[in-house]
Amino acid sequence: MTAENHSGTITEDRSATTREEDREAVLGLLHAVYAAWADNDADAFVTPYAEDATSILPGSYRRDREEIRARMAAGFAGPLKGSRVVDEVQSVRFPGADAAVVVSRSAVLMAGESEVPDGRRVMATWMCSRRDGGWVIDAYHNCPA
């Protein structure tokens, strides 16, 4: 599809392709986070997060990437060791050219578990933005489903 811009030059409209690429890039952030979780690797876990990212869970507020990393390192060394996350993306939307919101339903499977126990599922919101040509996670929040 082509369009004429304000200077009269004909340009190709790539919005559909670009948006699909953006969607895949944003979902790639979640995939990287959960792959790092499965490896119990706190450093890799926070790699997709912005330096000033926040994380809010019931009873927990982390103000930046380092606080998130420290919390996950403690978890992976303790109660989360050997755990993994099952995640179902519910929606991905783009409220602006450089912003994305992902809503997912997820649960932690503790070491040795094959099914999610009743009451452990959460609904999560991920706020992501494009910075310096790539996507990062700016904020994460979850609450009981």
N, C-alpha and C positions, 0 to 999 in steps of 0.2 A: 504494500500500500504506500502511496506517496502523498505528500502534502506540501503546500507552498508556505514557506515561513514568511516573516514580516518583511524581509528584504527582497522577496520575490523569487528566491532560490528554491528549487524543488529538492526536498529531502525525503529520505525513506523513513517511514514510521515504524520504529522497532519496539514500540511500547509493549506489545504482547510477548514478544520474545524476551525482552529485557525483564519483564515482570516474572516470567517463568524462571529465568535464570536467577533472579533475586529470590524467588520462593525456594528454589533448590539450595541456594547459598545459605539462606536463613535456616532451613531445616538441617543443613549440614552442621550448623553450630550445635543444635540439639544432639545430633548424632555423635559429634565429637565429645560433648559433655558426658553422654551416657556410655560411650566406649571407654573414656577415661575412668568413669565410675566403676565399670566392670573390671578394669585393671587396678582399681584402688590407687589411682595416681592423682593426687591432689594438684600437683603442678600442671599436668595436662588438663585436668578438669577446669581450671580457671583460665586456660589459654584463650578461649573464645570470649571471655569477659573483658569489658572495658576496665581501665584502671579505677574509674570512679563508679563502677557498677554497684548496685545494691541487691540484697537478697532478704526477703521477708518470708518467714515461715511462722506458724503459730508459736509464740513465745520467743522468737529469735529475729533479730535485726542485724544484718551485717552491712557496714557502711562503705566497704570498698573491696576490691579484688583480693587484697592480702588478708582481710578478715574472713572472706569466703574461703580462701585457700587454707587458712589455719583451721577453720572449723571442719572442713572436709578431711584434712590430714588427721585430725584427732578422731574423727568418725571412722576413717579407713583403718586406723591403727587399733580401734576399739570395736564398738558395736556394729559398724557397717562393714567390717572386714569380710570379704567374700560375698557381699551383697551385690545385687544388680537392680536396674530399674526397668520396668515395663512401661511403655509410654504410647499413648494413642493421641495423635494430633487431631484436634477437633476442628480447628480453623486457622487459617493464615490470612491476615489482611494487611493492607498497606495504606495507612491513613495519610501518608505523604510520600514523596519521591524517595526519601532517605530514612523512612521509619517503617517498622513492621511490628505487628502484634500477633503472637502465636498463643492459642489456647490449647492446652493439652490435658488429658486425664492420665494420671500415672500412679504407680505404686512401687514401693521398694520390696523386692524379694530378698529376704535374708538368706544367708548361706544355708544350703540344703533345702530351701523351699522351692516347690514347683508351681504352687498356686497362691494367689493373693488372698490372704485372710480377709474376712469381712471387716469393714470399717477402716482399712488401711489406704484406700484410694484417695487421691487428692485431685483437685482441679488446680491447674497452674496457668499463670499468665507470664509470658516472656515478652519483654520490650526490647527490640533490637534496632540498631541504627547503622547506616552506612557511614563509615569514617575512613578517611584516607583511602578510598577506593575499595574497601572491604567491609564486611558486616561484623558487628560485635553485639554481645549481649549487654544491655545497659541495666536491666532490672529483671528480677525474677520474684514471683510471689506465688505461694500456694496456700490452699486452705482445704480442710476436709471436704471430700465429695459427699 
